[in-house]
Amino acid sequence: MKSLFLLAASILFLNCSSSNNIAGQKPAPTAPVAPTEMDFWLTKGDQGAMLQKQSHTLAFGPTSNNFPDIEVDETLIFQSIDGFGYTLTGGSAQVINQLNPSKRQQLLQEIFGSGHNAISVSYVRISIGASDLDSAPFTYNDLPKGQTDMNLEKFSLAPNKNDVIPMLKEILAINPNIKILATPWSPPVWMKDSDSFIGGSLQPKYYGVYAQYFLKYIQQMEAEGITIDAITPQNEPLHPGNNPSLLMLATQQADFIKNHLGPVFQKANLKTKIITYDHNCNKPEYPLAILNDAAAYPYIDGSAFHLYEGDISALSTVHDAFPNKNVYFTEQYTSNAGNFDGDLKWHLRNVIIGSMRNWSKTALEWNLANNAAFGPNTPGGCTTCKGALTIENSDSFTRNVAYYIIAHASKFVPAGSVRIASNLSGNLQNVAFKTPDGKKVLIVENDGNTAESFNIKYKGKSVTTSLEAGSVATYIW
């Protein structure tokens, strides 16, 4: 009896083994599992999820519900994308340099690198000379009062050679294709009628030498291995109260570009783009006036905007008037008095989705990093600007709301992507892209006060999903 039992057990074992190992043998049927056809990364306004990849299945199929549809149409193509990122202020470089070497390298890889743990920032803005988020104002040609340097013999990048320039070299080693926009907050004081870093205007007799100052800057940065993709002639030209700053009216900027800067760049065969304005959306007449100047027009690549005043639709106003010229969104800060959920909603709606739906090639938040006291800054500079990162000590940093605002785009929408069509539906603010490798990316922000379910439609099929109020999600397929 015992031997019969062992024989039966042996036969059963062999049958089980052969079902797993013999080619062509069909396994036992199992319940079908829908493939995950769409990745889904989520940040909640209550910080319950922070750029967190979701694990539940999202698969295309037929739908039978009454939820609103966001339909993505890749056959309708709008602008190409240059990138998403931040301003690498002198103060940002200074505080990041306070991290210990391994932590610092880890952070730079996370911000500018690729891979699962990186947010892949593809565009940075830097200041030509100091911004108000340096510890003190400076230019590359500061002289004792009463002196001038018409041949720029004393021009020197030395003030940036301990912080910004070495950090840019490290960033370029991580991402050689990153694009860099450079912007002055002030010319050298000796060129101004105020004899001060604050306010005043560029004296017309120095327009020519100031154009040479830009040329020398671009050439010397190139000698350092740093290519400047574009410049704007002046940061916030209608805000002369900052430190440093300059008042540059539209007529003055047009004169400077058409008679000096443009010809100097052309003669030197520079590929560096000239982008006009670089100020708020409430004055589209400023870039329009320059673009309407027939002599300035050929030298201009496009216009840049901030959104401390006005409406993001100003970018479309300028684009529609001059569709052959580009538009860029180059600055918006988050305040130390703001809150995470409110800033996440507003900036996603306006800076990311709003700028992209209004033809922008870039979306940039303001400073990359500062210390726990929201410094450094110049006397009179911004004391409430919160960096995307707070550097707390040599071994610790905090990711703030601006980190997540940019990351929801930069991580998934590389340079060279194009915006494609997607419809707005109620509170579901959104924008869609097609990446160079053919992936589709949809960024959705629930701008309402209640959770919403909705369908993402693409080529006649749908995925049903939902977002809590104030949350943002990036979908990739």
C-alpha positions in Angstrom: 0.0 0.0 0.0 2.8 2.3 1.0 4.7 1.5 -2.3 1.5 2.3 -4.4 1.2 5.7 -2.6 4.9 6.6 -3.4 4.4 5.6 -7.0 1.4 7.8 -7.4 3.2 10.7 -5.7 6.2 10.3 -8.1 3.9 10.3 -11.1 2.2 13.5 -9.9 5.6 15.2 -9.2 6.8 14.3 -12.7 3.6 15.6 -14.3 3.9 18.9 -12.4 7.6 19.3 -13.3 7.0 18.6 -17.0 4.2 21.1 -17.2 6.7 23.8 -16.1 9.7 22.7 -18.2 8.7 21.0 -21.4 8.6 23.4 -24.4 5.1 23.8 -25.9 3.3 22.7 -22.7 0.6 25.3 -21.9 0.6 26.6 -18.3 -2.6 26.6 -16.3 -4.9 29.5 -17.1 -4.7 32.6 -14.9 -6.8 35.7 -14.6 -5.8 38.3 -17.2 -3.9 41.4 -16.0 -4.3 44.6 -17.9 -1.0 46.0 -19.0 0.1 49.4 -17.5 0.1 51.4 -20.6 0.5 54.8 -18.9 2.9 56.0 -16.2 1.4 58.4 -13.7 3.4 60.7 -11.4 1.6 62.7 -8.7 2.1 65.6 -6.3 -0.7 66.5 -3.9 -1.4 69.9 -2.5 -1.4 68.5 1.0 2.0 67.0 0.3 0.6 63.4 0.7 2.5 62.5 -2.5 5.5 64.4 -3.8 6.4 63.6 -7.4 5.5 60.0 -6.6 5.1 57.4 -9.3 1.8 55.7 -8.9 1.6 51.9 -9.0 -2.0 51.3 -10.0 -2.7 50.2 -13.6 -3.8 52.7 -16.2 -4.7 51.0 -19.5 -6.5 52.2 -22.6 -9.8 50.8 -23.6 -13.5 51.7 -24.3 -15.2 53.9 -21.8 -18.9 54.2 -20.7 -19.0 57.0 -18.2 -20.1 60.6 -18.1 -16.7 62.0 -16.9 -15.2 64.9 -18.7 -12.7 64.1 -21.5 -9.2 65.5 -22.1 -8.5 64.5 -25.7 -4.9 64.5 -26.8 -4.2 65.0 -30.6 -0.7 64.6 -31.7 -1.5 65.7 -35.3 -1.9 69.3 -34.1 1.6 70.6 -33.3 2.5 74.0 -31.8 5.9 75.2 -30.6 9.0 73.3 -29.9 10.3 73.3 -26.4 13.8 74.6 -25.3 13.4 73.5 -21.7 12.3 73.9 -18.1 14.5 75.1 -15.2 15.6 77.9 -12.8 17.9 80.8 -12.5 21.3 79.8 -11.2 21.9 83.0 -9.2 25.3 83.7 -7.7 23.6 83.2 -4.3 22.4 79.8 -5.5 25.9 78.7 -6.5 27.3 80.0 -3.2 24.9 78.1 -0.9 25.1 74.9 -3.0 28.9 75.1 -2.6 28.4 74.9 1.1 27.3 71.3 0.8 30.0 68.6 1.4 31.4 67.3 -1.9 29.4 64.1 -2.1 26.1 65.7 -1.1 26.8 68.5 -3.6 27.5 66.1 -6.5 24.4 64.1 -5.6 22.3 67.2 -5.7 23.6 68.4 -9.0 23.0 65.0 -10.5 19.5 65.0 -9.2 18.7 68.4 -10.6 20.5 68.2 -14.0 21.0 64.5 -14.6 18.9 61.8 -16.1 17.5 58.6 -14.6 14.8 57.6 -12.2 15.9 59.9 -9.3 16.7 63.0 -11.4 14.4 65.8 -12.5 16.4 66.5 -15.7 16.4 70.3 -15.8 17.3 71.4 -19.3 17.5 75.2 -19.2 19.1 77.7 -16.8 19.1 81.4 -16.6 22.2 83.3 -15.2 23.0 86.9 -14.5 25.6 88.9 -16.4 27.2 90.4 -13.4 25.3 90.3 -10.1 21.5 89.8 -9.7 19.8 91.0 -6.5 20.3 87.4 -5.2 24.1 87.9 -5.0 25.6 89.0 -1.7 26.7 92.3 -3.2 26.2 94.1 -6.6 29.0 93.9 -9.1 29.7 94.0 -12.9 32.6 92.7 -14.9 34.0 96.2 -15.3 33.7 98.1 -12.0 35.9 101.1 -11.7 36.7 103.9 -9.2 34.3 106.8 -9.4 35.1 109.1 -12.3 37.0 106.5 -14.4 35.9 105.0 -17.7 37.2 102.1 -19.8 36.1 102.6 -23.3 38.2 99.6 -24.6 37.1 97.3 -21.8 40.7 96.6 -20.9 39.8 95.9 -17.3 36.9 93.6 -18.1 37.1 90.4 -16.0 34.9 87.4 -15.2 36.8 87.1 -11.9 33.7 87.8 -9.7 32.1 84.5 -10.9 35.2 82.3 -11.1 34.8 80.9 -7.6 31.1 80.0 -7.8 28.9 80.3 -10.9 31.4 79.4 -13.6 32.8 76.3 -11.9 29.2 75.1 -11.2 28.2 75.7 -14.8 31.1 73.5 -15.9 29.9 70.8 -13.5 26.4 71.1 -14.8 27.6 70.9 -18.4 29.6 67.7 -17.6 26.3 66.2 -16.3 24.2 67.6 -19.2 26.3 68.9 -22.1 23.1 70.0 -24.0 21.7 72.3 -21.3 20.7 75.7 -22.7 21.9 78.9 -20.9 20.2 82.3 -21.0 22.2 85.3 -19.6 20.7 88.5 -18.4 22.2 91.7 -16.9 20.7 93.5 -13.9 22.9 96.5 -14.5 25.6 97.8 -16.8 28.8 99.0 -15.2 28.0 102.0 -13.1 30.3 104.3 -15.1 28.0 103.8 -18.1 24.9 105.0 -16.3 23.4 108.4 -15.7 22.6 107.5 -12.0 26.2 106.8 -11.0 24.6 103.9 -9.0 23.9 100.2 -9.3 20.3 101.1 -8.6 18.2 102.6 -11.4 19.3 105.2 -13.8 19.6 104.7 -17.6 22.4 103.7 -19.9 23.9 106.8 -21.4 23.6 106.8 -25.2 27.3 107.6 -25.6 28.1 104.2 -24.0 25.7 102.1 -26.2 28.5 101.0 -28.4 30.9 100.0 -25.6 28.1 98.2 -23.8 27.4 96.1 -26.9 31.1 95.2 -26.8 30.7 94.3 -23.1 28.1 91.7 -24.1 30.4 90.4 -26.9 33.4 90.1 -24.5 31.2 88.3 -22.0 30.0 85.7 -24.5 33.4 85.2 -25.9 35.1 84.8 -22.5 32.4 82.4 -21.3 32.9 80.4 -24.5 36.6 80.3 -23.7 35.6 78.7 -20.3 33.7 76.1 -22.2 30.3 77.7 -21.5 28.1 78.5 -24.5 25.5 81.2 -24.0 22.5 80.3 -26.1 20.6 83.6 -25.6 20.8 86.9 -23.9 18.2 89.6 -22.9 19.5 93.2 -22.9 18.1 93.9 -19.5 16.3 92.1 -16.6 13.0 93.9 -15.8 13.8 97.1 -17.7 10.7 98.9 -16.2 11.8 98.1 -12.6 14.6 100.5 -11.8 14.2 100.2 -8.0 16.0 96.9 -7.5 19.6 96.5 -6.5 21.1 96.2 -9.1 18.8 97.5 -11.8 18.4 99.8 -14.9 15.6 101.7 -16.5 15.5 100.9 -20.2 12.5 102.1 -22.1 11.3 100.3 -25.3 12.6 103.1 -27.5 16.0 102.8 -25.8 16.1 99.0 -26.1 15.2 99.2 -29.8 18.0 101.8 -30.4 20.5 99.6 -28.5 19.6 96.5 -30.4 19.3 97.8 -33.9 22.3 100.2 -33.9 24.7 98.5 -31.6 24.1 95.0 -30.1 22.6 93.4 -33.2 25.3 94.6 -35.6 28.1 93.7 -33.1 26.7 90.2 -32.8 26.3 89.9 -36.6 29.9 91.1 -37.3 31.3 88.6 -34.8 29.2 85.8 -36.3 27.6 85.0 -32.9 24.9 82.5 -32.8 23.7 83.8 -29.4 20.0 84.8 -29.7 18.8 88.3 -28.7 15.6 88.1 -26.7 13.8 91.4 -25.9 11.9 92.7 -22.9 12.2 90.1 -20.0 9.5 91.7 -17.8 5.9 91.4 -16.8 2.9 90.3 -18.9 1.1 93.6 -18.2 3.1 95.5 -20.9 3.0 93.5 -24.1 3.3 96.9 -25.9 6.9 97.0 -24.9 8.1 94.0 -27.0 5.5 94.8 -29.7 7.1 98.3 -30.1 10.6 96.8 -30.6 9.3 94.1 -33.0 7.5 96.8 -34.9 10.8 98.6 -35.4 11.8 97.3 -38.9 15.5 97.9 -38.2 15.5 96.1 -34.9 13.3 93.2 -36.0 15.9 91.1 -37.9 18.2 90.9 -34.9 15.5 89.6 -32.5 14.8 86.0 -31.8 11.8 86.7 -29.6 10.5 88.2 -26.3 10.7 87.1 -22.7 8.1 87.5 -19.9 7.5 87.3 -16.1 4.1 87.3 -14.4 4.2 89.5 -11.4 1.6 91.6 -13.2 -0.7 91.0 -16.1 -2.1 87.8 -17.6 -0.2 84.9 -19.2 -2.2 85.4 -22.4 0.1 88.3 -23.2 2.5 85.8 -24.6 -0.1 84.8 -27.2 -0.8 88.5 -27.9 2.8 89.0 -28.9 3.1 85.7 -30.7 0.0 86.3 -32.7 1.2 89.7 -33.8 4.6 88.2 -34.8 4.2 84.5 -35.3 7.7 84.1 -36.7 9.3 85.3 -33.4 9.5 83.1 -30.3 8.2 83.8 -26.8 9.8 82.7 -23.5 8.7 82.6 -19.9 11.9 83.3 -17.9 11.0 84.1 -14.2 8.5 83.7 -11.4 9.4 83.4 -7.8 7.7 81.6 -4.9 7.5 83.6 -1.7 8.5 82.6 1.8 5.0 83.8 2.8 3.3 81.4 0.4 1.9 77.9 1.1 2.7 74.7 -0.8 -0.8 74.0 -2.0 -1.6 77.5 -3.2 1.7 77.9 -4.9 1.5 74.5 -6.6 -1.9 75.3 -8.1 -1.1 78.9 -9.2 2.3 78.1 -10.7 1.2 74.9 -12.5 -1.8 76.8 -13.9 0.2 79.8 -15.1 3.9 79.2 -15.3 3.9 75.6 -16.6 0.5 75.0 -18.3 -0.3 78.7 -19.0 3.0 79.6 -20.6 3.1 76.5 -22.7 -0.5 76.9 -23.9 0.5 80.5 -24.9 3.4 79.5 -27.1 6.4 79.7 -24.7 9.5 77.7 -25.4 10.6 77.7 -21.8 9.2 77.8 -18.3 11.6 79.0 -15.6 11.1 79.5 -11.9 13.3 82.0 -10.1 16.3 81.1 -8.0 17.5 77.5 -7.7 18.6 77.7 -4.1 19.1 79.9 -1.0 19.8 79.5 2.7 17.4 79.2 5.5 17.2 83.0 5.9 16.3 83.4 2.2 19.7 84.8 1.4 22.1 85.8 0.2 20.8 89.0 -1.4 22.1 92.5 -2.1 21.0 95.4 0.2 17.5 96.1 -1.2 17.3 92.9 -3.1 14.6 90.3 -2.6 14.4 89.0 1.0 11.3 86.9 0.5 12.3 84.9 -2.5 12.2 81.2 -1.7 14.5 78.9 -3.7 13.5 75.6 -5.2 16.0 74.3 -2.6 16.8 75.4 0.9 20.4 74.6 1.8 20.4 74.1 5.6 23.9 72.9 6.3 26.8 71.0 4.7 24.9 67.8 4.7 21.2 68.8 4.3 18.8 70.5 1.9 15.1 70.7 1.5 13.1 70.5 -1.7 10.5 73.3 -1.8 7.4 73.9 -3.9 9.3 75.3 -6.9 11.3 72.1 -7.2 8.0 70.1 -7.8 6.5 72.8 -10.0 9.4 72.5 -12.5 10.0 68.8 -12.0 6.5 67.8 -13.2 7.6 69.1 -16.6 11.4 68.9 -16.7 11.6 65.2 -15.8 9.3 64.2 -18.6 9.5 66.8 -21.4 13.0 67.1 -22.7 14.3 69.8 -25.0 13.2 69.2 -28.6 9.7 68.1 -27.5 6.7 69.8 -29.1 3.5 70.9 -27.6 0.5 69.0 -29.1 -3.2 69.7 -28.8 -5.3 68.9 -25.7 -8.6 70.5 -24.8 -9.3 72.3 -21.5 -12.2 70.8 -19.5 -13.6 72.7 -16.5 -11.1 72.9 -13.6 -8.8 70.4 -15.3 -6.0 72.7 -16.5 -3.7 70.7 -18.8 -1.0 70.8 -21.5 0.3 68.0 -23.8 3.6 67.2 -25.5 5.2 64.7 -27.8 8.8 63.9 -26.9 11.6 63.3 -29.4 11.3 59.6 -28.8 7.6 59.6 -29.6 6.2 59.5 -26.0 3.1 61.5 -25.2 3.1 63.6 -22.0 0.0 65.2 -20.4 0.3 67.5 -17.4 -3.0 68.0 -15.5 -3.7 70.3 -12.5 -7.0 70.1 -10.7 -7.7 73.8 -10.1 -11.0 73.1 -8.4 -12.0 72.5 -4.8 -13.2 68.9 -5.2 -11.7 65.7 -6.5 -12.5 65.0 -10.2 -12.6 61.9 -12.3 -11.9 62.2 -16.0 -10.9 60.4 -19.2 -7.7 60.8 -21.1 -8.6 60.1 -24.7 -6.1 59.3 -27.4 -6.7 57.8 -30.9 -10.3 56.8 -30.0 -9.4 55.0 -26.7 -9.5 56.2 -23.2 -8.0 55.9 -19.7 -10.1 56.8 -16.7 -8.4 58.4 -13.8 -9.0 61.0 -11.1 -7.2 63.8 -9.2 -7.8 65.3 -5.8 -8.4 69.1 -5.6 -5.1 71.0 -5.9 -3.1 68.0 -7.1 -1.0 67.8 -10.2 -0.2 64.7 -12.3 2.0 63.9 -15.2 0.9 61.1 -17.4 3.3 59.4 -19.9 2.5 56.8 -22.6 
